[in-house]
Amino acid sequence: MKQVKHLEEHNTPLNFTYADRHMDQTVSKYAIPEEGMDARVAYQVVKDELNLDGNPALNLASFVTTWMEPEADQLLKETANKNLVDQDEYPQTEEIHQRVVSMMGRMLNAPKDCDPVGTCTVGSSEAIMLGLLAHKWSWKKRRSDAGLPTTNPNVVFSADVHTCWEKFARYFDVEMRVVPLKSDQFYMTADQLDGFVDENTCAVGCVIGTTFTGQLDDVRSVNDYLLKLKAEKGWDIPIHCDGASGGFVAPFVYPEVEWDFRLEQVKSVNISNHKFGLVYPGIGTVVFRDRSDLPEELVFNITYLGGSMPNYSLNFSRASSMVLLQYYNFLRLGQDGYRRIMKNIMDNAQYLEAQLLELDVFELLNESKYLPTVTVRLKDRSMPNKVIYMLSDLLRQYGWIVPAYALPPNAEEVHVLRMVVKENFSRDMAEKFAEDMKLCIAKLKQDVTDFEMLSEASRNKGRIC
Ligand SMILES: *Cc1c(COP(=O)(O)O)cnc(C)c1O
């Protein structure tokens, strides 16, 4: 949470850069200023302050889109004042929202006899919560209809998931059962599920492109495992697939891999449109396999904006821009455009991978087959783990933002650097990045040797004295 500053600090003056030329008053940093200022000056103040941020184009940490076409920027500006939730006021916007969900349902291979439904959200976190809430609700209904207790629901997922899964469990009071990673396998397979899944399991989560290594959970094996449980014990446990990062990569790069509605137990999927849907933040989508997978009780009919509007969301009002920009991208790129862009991004990730491997310092954790991420660890296992963190710091001096972290249990001994390759990351940038990485490694080696020599010298000095 952000802290509300104490009274004394309220009066800390704001420092101006170029806007200082036009200012003759001081402005408080932490309280709403008493008097306003000229629009141009306010604009300049905000713009100057943002110069302290990192450069989005050099941010290899995030999956989120940093560039769209000028036409999309124009649409963004023109539609920011339309509230998405005002369906009665803006029926055509709502019609487009429907189309976007429908296009995504088709992309996820919903079977012909299903009637997929869904909604656009602020991102995958909201979408995952909505998906899991629906499954919790259905589980509760099934149990109470059968006269069984409904007090201990659980959700099962691997330690490779994004924090929002844990958030769901805590916020919505569901026990989370986390399947640990293996020390040499960083995604989930069905053979790890025994002892985790039981009659109180509302859903099993699978990730399509894990945040940590970009690998895929083995959804097909989990699906088969749950089908067997259904036949043997009558437990009908749904899978929710988290396609936040891979949801737009899989259909275009490896369409033959089945993880979506082609698998019977996959009842809901979320995707972050603001990742490889190539739209600015924040938009995600949740899609249910069939209308019957979304309990009616969770859909609210809103009447106070005129007409009657069904609504299933955690948030309410927000700009319609991102939904419209996703529609723009679908029309503009078509499936062929997405296929070409995704293939290009994957090729660039592989190129970066090759460049980094040439330095003969790293080992790959994934072969960037499923996501355009490059995740590396040190080849020489005798090197201290902190080297990974020092490299991340050094890269920052060249402007690159590359996260360093340890994998979740039971692979916490593995420390990695992860680079997410997005559309803006060209081959030239890959080359420049590898060159900078080489310099960082050289510098690190130099510094470490200097340091060792220094301590050697001081030890010797100590002896002389
Ligand atoms: C990014 C991500 C999320 C969270 O998505 P937001 O759209 O940022 O809310 C969840 N799961 C995975 C696998 C992700 O990569």
The ligand as an SDF file (V2000), in Angstrom:
LIG
                    3D

 15 15  0  0  0  0  0  0  0  0999 V2000
    1.2030  -12.0600  -16.3350 C   0  0  0  0  0  0  0  0  0  0  0  0
    0.6480  -13.2940  -15.8020 C   0  0  0  0  0  0  0  0  0  0  0  0
   -0.4550  -13.2870  -14.9320 C   0  0  0  0  0  0  0  0  0  0  0  0
   -1.0810  -12.0010  -14.4300 C   0  0  0  0  0  0  0  0  0  0  0  0
   -1.6550  -11.3710  -15.4940 O   0  0  0  0  0  0  0  0  0  0  0  0
   -2.1140   -9.8240  -15.4790 P   0  0  0  0  0  0  0  0  0  0  0  0
   -2.7340   -9.6980  -16.8130 O   0  0  0  0  0  0  0  0  0  0  0  0
   -0.8700   -9.0270  -15.3260 O   0  0  0  0  0  0  0  0  0  0  0  0
   -3.0680   -9.6420  -14.3420 O   0  0  0  0  0  0  0  0  0  0  0  0
   -0.9690  -14.4920  -14.5160 C   0  0  0  0  0  0  0  0  0  0  0  0
   -0.4180  -15.6470  -14.9280 N   0  0  0  0  0  0  0  0  0  0  0  0
    0.6460  -15.7030  -15.7480 C   0  0  0  0  0  0  0  0  0  0  0  0
    1.1900  -17.0300  -16.1770 C   0  0  0  0  0  0  0  0  0  0  0  0
    1.2280  -14.5270  -16.2160 C   0  0  0  0  0  0  0  0  0  0  0  0
    2.2900  -14.5740  -17.0400 O   0  0  0  0  0  0  0  0  0  0  0  0
  1  2  1  0
  2  3  1  0
  2 14  2  0
  3  4  1  0
  3 10  2  0
  4  5  1  0
  5  6  1  0
  6  7  2  0
  6  8  1  0
  6  9  1  0
 10 11  1  0
 11 12  2  0
 12 13  1  0
 12 14  1  0
 14 15  1  0
M  END
$$$$
